[in-house]
Amino acid sequence: LIAEDDPINVKVATHMLRAFQCEVVSDGLQVIEAVQEHAFDLILMDCNMPLCDGFTATSRIRALEAEGVVKRRHVIIALSANVGKEFQHRCREAGMDDSISKPVRKDELLERIFSHVRRE
């Protein structure tokens, strides 16, 4: 699942991941709804989306997983142009598994995806 509100970033990500079956949503509320309807191998989560940001969406997903509403723990990788220590702390605090800085390089994206999916 790709959670991204910028159309150009969506186009880039879906092109990089064209070998995979991907769904796209454009805000955090849609992510929360999607995980309640389907299990995803991985979520690429933009941190700055309208209505509900990626940090809040991740926290709510983790709560739903803990409550058993969402049956499967989802791997969540943050996508952001911000890469500072405070950002990394916010990602961990929200329950994200990893983060990748924008602009995303295909080799790094695929490496991170495979490192997490192989563990599952």
N, C-alpha and C positions, 0 to 999 in steps of 0.2 A: 504494500500500500504506500503510495506517495502522497504525503500531505504537504501541499505547496500551493500558495495563492498567486504567485507570479507566473503568468502564462509563458514567459520565456524560459524560466527555470523548469517549468513542467515539460516544455518541449525538449530541453536539453536532457533532463533526467530520463524521460521516456525513450529518447533516442539511445542514450547510453545503455538502457536496460531493455532494449527491444527484443532480446532473446528470452525475456521473462514475461510472464503474464502479470501485468500491473494494473491496479485500479488507482484512480487519482481522485482526491478530495481537496477542497480549497480552504477549509477552516477546521479548527480544533473540534468543534461540535460535530462535524461530519465524521471525523476520525472516531470519536467516542461512539457514535451511532454505528459506524461500519464494523467495529470490533465486536459489537454485541450481536451482529448479524452473521459475520464470517470470521473464520480463523485465518490469519495471515502469517506467512513465514517470517515477515519482517516489515517494520514500518519505518520509512524515511520521513522524519518529522521536522518540518520547518519550524523554527522557534517563534517567528514573528508573523502570525496570521491573524486575520480579523475574527471577531466574535469570541474566540477562545484561543489563546496562544499555545504553542507546543508544550511549554512547561506545565501549564494547567491541564491540558488534554492528557499528558502523560501521567500526571498525578491522579487524575480521575480514572484513567485506564487501570493503573496499579491498584486503586481502591476497588474497582469492579472485579479485578482478578482475585484480590484477597477475599472479597465477599462471595466469590463463586459465581457471580453473574456472568462473567467472562471466564470460560472454562480453561483457556490456554494462556500461558504467559507469553506475551508477544515481545520479541526483540525490537527495541526502539532505538534508532540512531538519529541523533539530532543533526540538522543541517543549519548552518549559520555562518555569516561572515565574521562573527565575533568569535575569537578563539582565546581570549584571556582566561586567567585563573578563576576569576569570579564567574565567568560563563561556565567553565568546566564544573565548578562547584554547584551552580544552579542545575546543570544537567544531572549530576549525580543525585542531588537532593530531590529532584522531580521523579527519579527512577529510570532515567535513560541509561541504556547499556553502553553507548559510545557516542562519539560526535565526529563530524566531518566538516571542515571549513569550506565555505564557498569562496571562490568558484571551485566546484568539484572536478577532480580529475578522474577519468574513467577507471584507470588502473587502481587508484586508491579506493574508489567506491566499490569496485568488484572485490578487491582484496578484503575490505571490511565486511562486506555482505557475506562472502564465503567463510570468513573466520567465525562469524556468529551462527550462520545457518548450519555449519558442520557440527557445532556443539549441541544443537537441539536434538 
